[in-house]
Amino acid sequence: MIITRTPLRISFAGGGTDLPSFYRAYGGGVVVSAAIDKFVHVLVNEKFDRSIRVAYSRTENVERLEELQHGLVREAMRTTRIHEALEIHTIADIPSEGTGLGSSSSLTVGLLNALYAFRGELKDPSELAQEACQIEIDTLGGTLGKQDQYIAAFGGVQQFEFRPDDSVRVTPLPISTADRESLSDHLSLFYTGVTRTSQGILKEQDARTKENEEALVRIRELAGDARAAIVRRDWARLGAVLDEGWQLKRGLSSGISSPEIDRHFAEAKAAGAFGGKVTGAGGGGFLLVVHPPERSRQIAAALSPMTRLPVRITSEGSRILGIHR
């Protein structure tokens, strides 16, 4: 039996420039993001018969791999050359879809890590991320960027450069453990209670890449500003960067924001927040707020009844928790 644990993520700046339609045509994309201490766990165990059982929000029992309806599981098994006699369970710390924290990509990375370990192989983070991208974007035809797979595999606080030739440069931000803890102290997530799939928003955004070129170029520049603010521990500046990025992102496609979301941000800033954004593609999920630690209660009160989720940055990427024979 193999158990893996893979982190979810928050993105500070650059989201949207990791879509192939942008980074291939406009000189590359840049994203700064971080892994958080909320995880997707995957358990893989050999079955005594030749069938396949997969348990997630529902349970599938099939005789042949082709019958599996869960596309990510099916294609991860194909990629790792496992076709039968397997039981897979997935467990997420928060709702597993539509929250904007990269859960689908964390699941894909964690699956690959577990399945390779089941075969007796260990893959490095870049291999896991690259194969997860191939499954989600190329094989299953998803319209999404690459940042989620890479931060799930690597963990920590990272700058990713997505180059026009599809190569990816991964650069950890040079911050200490104390800096990482200070950053965590200045962050909160607030659950809007609204889940949504990102595909509709991202497909529209993808189709409007040329129209949005100027905004996307500025969003790419903001990734460098976010990196500098984090390295300097300038949390007020980080909040301002998130604010500017959010204002630009709202114009990339319809459905990214709403009057209610805009009202929540105004309330958070009135209560002392430096700035913030909606996680993921937008439209719902979590609000990410940067704030002085001493204002967390006031901001939570202003955003009530939304649930506040204190978040810690983790240095941990996808890892194998246990191998039991």
C-alpha positions in Angstrom: 0.0 0.0 0.0 1.3 3.5 -1.0 0.1 6.8 0.6 1.0 10.1 -0.9 0.3 13.7 0.3 0.3 16.6 -2.1 -0.3 20.2 -1.2 -2.8 22.7 -2.6 -1.7 26.1 -3.6 -2.3 29.9 -3.7 -1.0 32.0 -6.5 0.2 35.5 -5.8 0.7 36.9 -9.3 1.1 36.0 -12.9 -1.9 33.7 -13.2 -3.1 33.5 -16.8 0.4 33.9 -18.3 0.9 30.1 -17.8 -1.7 29.3 -20.5 0.0 28.0 -23.7 -1.9 30.5 -25.8 0.0 33.3 -24.0 3.4 32.0 -23.1 4.1 30.4 -26.5 3.2 33.6 -28.4 4.2 36.5 -26.2 7.7 35.7 -24.8 6.8 33.4 -22.0 4.8 33.5 -18.7 5.8 34.0 -15.1 3.9 33.0 -12.0 4.8 33.3 -8.3 2.9 30.9 -6.1 3.1 28.9 -2.9 2.1 25.5 -1.5 -0.2 25.6 1.6 -0.8 23.2 4.4 -4.0 21.7 2.9 -3.5 18.5 1.1 -4.8 15.8 -1.2 -4.1 12.3 0.0 -3.9 9.3 -2.4 -3.9 5.7 -1.2 -3.0 2.9 -3.7 -3.3 -0.8 -2.8 -3.1 -4.0 -4.8 -6.4 -5.9 -5.2 -6.6 -9.6 -4.9 -8.6 -9.9 -8.2 -7.9 -8.2 -11.5 -10.5 -5.5 -11.2 -10.1 -1.8 -10.4 -11.8 0.1 -7.6 -11.6 3.9 -7.3 -13.2 5.8 -4.4 -13.6 9.5 -4.4 -16.9 11.5 -4.1 -18.3 8.4 -5.7 -17.1 4.8 -6.1 -16.3 3.0 -9.3 -15.8 -0.7 -9.6 -14.7 -1.8 -13.2 -13.2 -4.8 -14.8 -11.2 -2.8 -17.4 -9.3 0.4 -17.3 -11.2 1.8 -20.3 -14.4 1.7 -18.3 -13.1 4.2 -15.6 -15.1 7.4 -15.8 -12.6 9.4 -13.6 -10.4 10.7 -16.4 -7.4 11.8 -14.2 -7.2 8.4 -12.5 -7.6 6.5 -15.8 -4.9 8.5 -17.6 -2.5 8.4 -14.6 -2.8 4.6 -14.6 -2.1 4.5 -18.4 0.8 6.8 -18.0 2.4 4.6 -15.3 1.5 1.5 -17.3 -0.8 0.0 -14.6 -3.9 -1.5 -16.1 -5.6 -3.7 -13.5 -5.7 -5.2 -9.9 -5.7 -1.9 -8.1 -7.6 0.0 -5.5 -7.3 3.8 -5.2 -8.8 6.1 -2.6 -8.5 9.9 -2.7 -9.1 12.3 0.2 -9.0 16.1 0.1 -8.7 18.4 3.1 -11.2 20.9 1.5 -13.8 20.6 -1.2 -12.1 18.9 -4.1 -13.4 20.9 -7.0 -14.1 24.5 -7.8 -12.3 26.2 -4.9 -9.4 27.7 -6.9 -6.7 26.1 -4.9 -5.5 23.7 -7.7 -7.0 20.5 -6.3 -7.3 18.7 -9.6 -3.7 19.2 -10.4 -2.6 18.2 -6.9 -4.7 15.0 -7.3 -3.0 14.3 -10.6 0.5 14.8 -9.2 -0.3 12.8 -6.1 -1.7 10.0 -8.2 1.4 9.8 -10.4 3.6 9.9 -7.4 1.7 7.0 -5.8 1.4 4.9 -8.9 5.1 5.2 -9.8 6.0 4.2 -6.2 3.6 1.2 -6.5 5.7 0.2 -9.5 8.9 0.7 -7.4 9.9 3.9 -9.2 10.6 7.3 -7.8 10.2 10.4 -10.0 11.6 13.8 -9.3 9.2 16.8 -9.0 9.8 18.1 -12.6 8.9 14.7 -14.1 5.7 14.5 -12.0 4.7 18.1 -13.0 5.4 17.6 -16.6 3.5 14.3 -16.9 0.5 15.9 -14.9 0.4 18.7 -17.5 0.4 16.2 -20.3 -2.5 14.3 -18.8 -4.6 17.4 -18.0 -3.8 19.6 -21.0 -2.8 17.3 -23.8 -4.6 14.0 -23.2 -7.8 15.2 -21.6 -7.9 18.5 -23.5 -8.3 20.8 -20.5 -7.9 24.6 -20.9 -5.7 25.4 -18.0 -2.2 26.7 -17.2 0.8 24.8 -15.8 1.4 26.5 -12.5 -0.8 24.2 -10.4 1.0 21.0 -11.4 4.4 22.5 -10.7 3.7 24.0 -7.3 2.0 20.8 -6.2 5.1 18.8 -7.2 7.7 21.2 -5.8 6.1 22.9 -2.8 7.5 26.0 -1.1 7.3 29.5 -2.5 8.4 29.4 -6.1 8.7 31.5 -9.3 7.9 29.6 -12.4 8.9 30.8 -15.9 7.0 29.1 -18.7 9.0 29.5 -21.8 7.8 29.6 -25.4 9.4 26.2 -26.1 7.3 24.7 -23.3 10.3 24.3 -21.0 9.8 25.5 -17.4 12.3 27.1 -15.1 11.7 26.7 -11.4 13.3 29.2 -9.0 12.7 29.0 -5.2 12.3 32.4 -3.6 15.3 33.1 -1.3 13.4 33.4 2.0 14.1 31.9 5.4 11.8 29.8 7.5 11.1 32.9 9.6 10.2 34.8 6.4 7.9 32.0 5.4 6.2 32.0 8.8 5.8 35.8 8.6 4.2 35.5 5.2 1.8 32.9 6.5 0.9 35.2 9.4 -0.2 37.8 6.9 -2.5 35.6 4.9 -6.1 34.4 5.3 -8.5 32.5 3.0 -12.2 33.1 3.2 -14.5 30.6 1.6 -17.3 32.2 -0.5 -19.4 29.0 -0.4 -19.5 29.2 -4.2 -17.8 26.4 -6.2 -17.4 26.6 -9.9 -15.4 24.8 -12.6 -12.7 26.9 -14.2 -13.1 25.6 -17.7 -15.8 28.1 -18.9 -13.8 31.1 -17.6 -10.5 29.8 -18.9 -11.8 28.9 -22.3 -13.1 32.4 -22.8 -9.9 33.9 -21.5 -7.9 31.6 -23.8 -9.9 32.8 -26.8 -9.3 36.4 -25.9 -5.5 36.2 -25.4 -4.7 38.6 -28.2 -7.3 41.1 -27.1 -6.0 40.8 -23.5 -2.3 41.0 -24.5 -1.6 44.4 -22.7 -3.2 43.3 -19.5 -1.5 39.9 -19.5 1.9 41.5 -20.1 1.3 43.7 -17.0 0.1 40.6 -15.0 3.4 38.9 -16.0 5.4 41.9 -14.7 3.4 41.8 -11.4 4.9 38.4 -10.8 8.3 40.0 -10.5 6.8 42.7 -8.2 5.3 40.0 -6.0 8.6 38.1 -5.8 10.4 41.3 -4.7 7.8 42.2 -2.1 8.0 38.7 -0.6 11.8 38.7 -0.5 11.8 42.2 1.2 9.0 41.1 3.6 7.0 44.1 2.4 3.5 42.7 3.0 1.7 45.9 2.3 3.3 46.0 -1.1 2.4 42.4 -1.7 -1.3 43.2 -0.9 -1.1 46.1 -3.4 0.3 43.8 -6.1 -2.5 41.3 -5.5 -5.0 44.2 -5.8 -3.6 45.4 -9.1 -3.5 41.9 -10.5 -7.1 41.3 -9.4 -8.3 44.4 -11.1 -6.6 43.4 -14.4 -7.8 39.8 -14.1 -11.4 40.9 -13.7 -11.3 42.2 -17.3 -9.9 39.1 -18.9 -13.2 37.3 -19.2 -16.8 37.5 -17.9 -17.7 35.7 -14.7 -14.4 36.3 -13.0 -15.9 38.7 -10.5 -19.4 39.7 -9.2 -20.9 42.6 -7.3 -20.9 40.4 -4.2 -17.2 39.6 -4.5 -16.4 43.2 -5.1 -18.3 44.2 -2.0 -16.4 41.6 0.1 -13.1 43.1 -1.0 -14.2 46.6 -0.1 -15.3 45.3 3.3 -12.0 43.6 3.9 -10.0 46.7 3.0 -12.1 48.9 5.2 -11.3 46.5 8.0 -7.6 46.8 7.5 -6.6 44.4 4.7 -3.6 45.4 2.4 -5.3 43.7 -0.6 -6.3 40.4 -2.1 -7.7 38.4 -4.9 -10.0 35.5 -5.7 -8.1 32.2 -6.0 -7.8 30.3 -9.2 -9.8 31.4 -12.3 -12.2 33.5 -10.3 -16.0 33.4 -10.0 -16.0 31.8 -6.5 -13.9 29.5 -4.3 -11.8 31.4 -1.8 -10.8 35.0 -1.3 -7.1 35.4 -0.5 -6.5 38.4 1.7 -3.1 39.9 2.8 -3.5 41.7 6.1 -1.7 42.7 9.3 -1.9 39.7 11.7 -3.5 42.0 14.3 -6.4 42.8 12.0 -7.4 39.2 11.3 -10.4 39.2 13.7 -11.8 42.5 12.4 -11.5 41.3 8.8 -13.2 38.0 9.7 -16.0 39.9 11.3 -16.4 42.1 8.3 -16.6 39.1 5.9 -18.9 37.1 8.1 -20.6 34.7 7.6 -17.8 33.5 5.3 -15.6 30.9 7.0 -12.0 32.1 7.6 -9.3 29.5 6.8 -6.0 30.4 8.4 -3.3 29.2 6.0 0.3 28.3 6.4 2.9 28.1 3.6 4.5 24.7 3.5 7.9 23.8 2.0 6.6 20.4 1.2 5.8 19.2 -2.3 4.2 15.9 -3.2 5.7 13.3 -1.0 5.3 9.6 -0.2 4.1 9.2 3.4 4.3 5.5 3.5 5.0 2.3 1.7 3.6 -0.8 3.3 4.2 -4.2 1.8 
